[in-house]
Amino acid sequence: MMGMTRGTRSKTRTTGRARWSSILAAAVALSALGASAALTACAGGVKAPPAAATAGAPAGQVHGAQSATATLESADDPKLSGTVTFTQLEDAVRMVVDVAGVSDAGPHGIHLHENGKCEHGPAGKHYSSAGGHFNPTGVPHACRESTTHHAGDFGNIEIQADGTGHLVVVTSMLSLGGPNSPIGKAVILHTGGDDCKTQPTGNSGGRLACGLVVGARGLAH
C-alpha cells in the first residue's frame, strides 16, 4: 500500500509539472504573436498611410499659385500708378485693377499681353516687347462681353476725373496654373478706349503703362 501511495504522488507531481509547462508555452506563444502583430501594424503604417492622410491635395498644389500681381508703371506719365491682382477661384480667375494718376479721363483699353517684358522698341515705341494680346485659342479680338474673345481681352477701365479707375473682371479663360496662366505675361493699359471690334487690338491707341505679372512668391513663371 505504501508503494502504491508513493507512485500515485509521483504521478500527480509529474502531471502538474506537465500542465504548468503547457500553460507557460501557451503564454510565450501568445506574447510572441502579439509582438509580431504590433510590428506588422507599425510596418504597415509606414508603407501605407491611411487614405485620409493623402486624400485631397491643397488647392495651391492643384492650381499652382493662388494669387499674382502686376504693378503698372508709365514711361509717358511718371505720376501714374496701378496694381492688377489676379486671384484663383474654383473655376475662374478674378482680376482687380486699381489705377491712379491717369491724365485723361474716360475709357482706356486694358489687356493681358503674351510676353512678360515691359521694354521699349528700337524706335522708341513704348512697351512693344510685350507683344500682342494673349490669345491661346487663336480667335478674333473682342471685349469681354462677347462670347468669343482673346483670353487677354479685358475691355475697358473707366478713368474718373480725378485720374483713378477701378475694374473687376472674372474670367474662366485664365487659370493661375497651366498654359493659360497670366504669370510671366504683361498687363498693358492703353491711351484710348477699346472699340471691341477693330482687329487685332481694338484700336486702343498707344501703350500707356505696363506691368509684369508675378506670382505670390515673386516668381514670374
C-alpha positions in Angstrom: 0.0 0.0 0.0 2.8 2.4 0.9 4.5 1.7 -2.5 1.2 2.4 -4.3 0.8 5.7 -2.5 4.3 6.9 -3.3 3.7 6.0 -7.0 0.4 7.9 -7.1 2.0 11.0 -5.5 4.9 10.9 -8.0 2.5 10.6 -11.0 0.5 13.6 -9.7 3.6 15.8 -9.4 4.6 14.8 -12.9 1.2 15.6 -14.3 1.2 19.0 -12.5 4.5 19.9 -13.9 3.3 19.0 -17.4 0.2 21.2 -17.1 2.3 24.2 -15.9 4.8 23.6 -18.8 1.8 23.7 -21.3 0.4 26.9 -19.8 3.8 28.6 -19.9 4.4 27.6 -23.5 1.0 28.9 -24.5 1.7 32.2 -22.7 5.0 32.6 -24.5 3.3 31.8 -27.9 0.6 34.4 -27.2 3.2 37.0 -26.3 5.2 36.4 -29.5 2.0 36.6 -31.6 1.2 39.9 -30.0 4.6 41.3 -30.7 4.5 40.1 -34.3 1.1 41.8 -34.8 2.4 45.1 -33.4 5.4 45.0 -35.7 3.3 44.2 -38.7 0.9 47.1 -37.9 3.8 49.5 -37.4 5.4 48.5 -40.7 2.1 48.8 -42.5 1.7 52.3 -41.1 5.0 53.3 -42.7 4.3 51.7 -46.1 0.7 52.6 -46.5 -0.5 55.6 -44.6 -4.3 55.9 -44.0 -6.3 57.1 -47.0 -7.4 60.2 -45.0 -3.8 61.4 -44.8 -3.4 61.6 -48.6 -6.9 62.3 -49.7 -7.4 65.8 -51.3 -4.3 67.9 -52.2 -4.3 71.5 -51.0 -5.7 74.0 -53.5 -2.4 75.6 -54.0 -0.9 72.3 -55.3 -3.8 71.8 -57.7 -3.9 75.3 -59.2 -0.3 76.4 -58.6 -0.1 80.0 -57.3 -3.2 81.3 -55.5 -2.6 84.9 -56.5 -0.5 87.1 -58.8 0.1 90.8 -59.1 1.3 93.3 -61.7 2.5 96.8 -60.8 1.7 99.3 -63.6 4.3 101.9 -64.5 4.2 104.5 -67.2 7.1 106.0 -69.2 4.8 108.8 -70.5 3.3 109.7 -67.2 5.5 109.1 -64.1 2.6 110.1 -61.8 0.6 107.1 -63.0 0.5 104.1 -60.7 -1.6 101.0 -60.7 -2.0 97.5 -59.3 -3.5 94.5 -61.1 -4.3 91.5 -58.8 -5.2 88.0 -60.1 -6.9 85.6 -57.6 -7.6 81.9 -58.3 -11.2 80.9 -57.8 -12.6 77.4 -58.1 -13.2 77.5 -61.9 -12.1 81.0 -62.8 -9.7 83.9 -62.1 -10.8 87.2 -60.6 -8.8 90.3 -61.8 -9.0 93.5 -59.9 -7.4 96.7 -61.3 -6.8 99.9 -59.4 -5.1 102.8 -61.1 -4.4 106.5 -60.1 -2.7 109.4 -61.7 -4.0 108.9 -65.2 -4.1 112.2 -67.1 -7.1 111.5 -69.4 -10.5 110.6 -68.1 -12.7 108.1 -69.9 -12.4 104.5 -71.1 -8.9 103.0 -71.5 -8.3 99.6 -73.0 -6.6 97.1 -70.8 -5.3 93.7 -71.9 -3.0 90.8 -70.9 -0.2 90.6 -73.5 1.7 87.5 -74.4 5.3 88.5 -73.3 6.4 89.4 -69.8 8.6 92.3 -71.0 8.0 96.0 -70.4 10.7 97.4 -72.6 10.6 100.0 -75.4 11.2 99.1 -79.1 14.2 100.2 -81.1 12.2 103.2 -82.5 11.1 104.2 -79.0 7.7 102.6 -79.3 6.5 102.1 -75.7 6.4 98.5 -74.4 6.4 96.8 -77.8 8.4 94.0 -76.2 5.1 92.8 -74.6 3.9 91.5 -78.0 0.3 91.0 -78.9 -2.7 90.1 -76.8 -2.6 86.8 -75.0 -4.7 84.6 -77.4 -4.1 80.9 -76.9 -7.2 79.9 -78.7 -6.4 81.9 -81.8 -9.8 83.8 -82.0 -10.6 87.3 -83.1 -10.3 90.3 -80.7 -13.5 91.5 -78.9 -14.4 92.8 -75.5 -15.1 90.5 -72.6 -18.9 90.7 -73.0 -18.5 88.8 -76.3 -18.9 85.0 -76.3 -15.6 84.8 -78.3 -12.5 86.9 -77.5 -8.9 86.7 -76.6 -8.1 85.3 -73.2 -6.3 88.6 -72.6 -9.2 90.8 -73.6 -10.5 92.7 -70.5 -12.2 95.5 -72.4 -12.0 99.0 -70.8 -11.4 100.5 -67.4 -13.2 103.8 -66.9 -10.9 106.5 -65.6 -12.6 109.2 -63.4 -12.0 112.9 -63.5 -9.6 112.5 -60.6 -7.4 110.1 -62.5 -8.4 107.0 -60.7 -10.0 103.8 -62.1 -11.3 100.6 -60.7 -12.2 97.4 -62.6 -13.2 93.8 -61.6 -13.2 91.0 -64.1 -14.0 87.3 -63.6 -12.8 85.1 -66.4 -12.8 81.3 -66.9 -10.3 81.7 -69.7 -7.4 82.1 -67.3 -6.0 79.9 -64.6 -3.1 80.6 -62.3 -1.7 77.2 -63.1 -1.1 75.7 -66.5 -0.8 77.1 -70.0 -3.4 79.8 -69.5 -1.7 81.4 -66.6 -1.2 85.2 -66.6 2.0 84.8 -64.6 5.0 85.7 -66.7 3.0 87.9 -69.0 2.3 91.6 -69.1 -0.7 93.8 -68.4 -0.9 96.8 -70.7 -3.0 99.9 -70.1 -3.7 101.8 -73.3 -4.0 105.6 -74.0 -7.5 105.2 -75.6 -10.7 103.1 -75.4 -11.1 99.6 -76.9 -13.8 99.7 -79.5 -14.2 95.9 -79.1 -14.2 95.3 -82.9 -11.1 96.6 -84.7 -8.6 93.8 -85.3 -6.4 92.7 -83.6 -6.2 95.2 -80.7 -9.5 97.2 -80.6 -7.8 100.5 -81.8 -6.9 101.2 -78.2 -4.1 103.7 -79.0 -0.6 103.6 -77.6 0.6 101.7 -74.7 0.4 104.0 -71.7 1.5 101.7 -68.9 2.9 98.2 -68.4 3.3 95.7 -65.6 4.8 92.2 -65.4 2.6 89.7 -63.7 4.4 87.8 -60.9 3.2 85.0 -58.6 2.6 85.4 -54.9 6.1 84.2 -54.2 7.7 86.7 -56.5 8.1 84.2 -59.4 7.4 85.3 -63.0 6.9 81.7 -64.2 
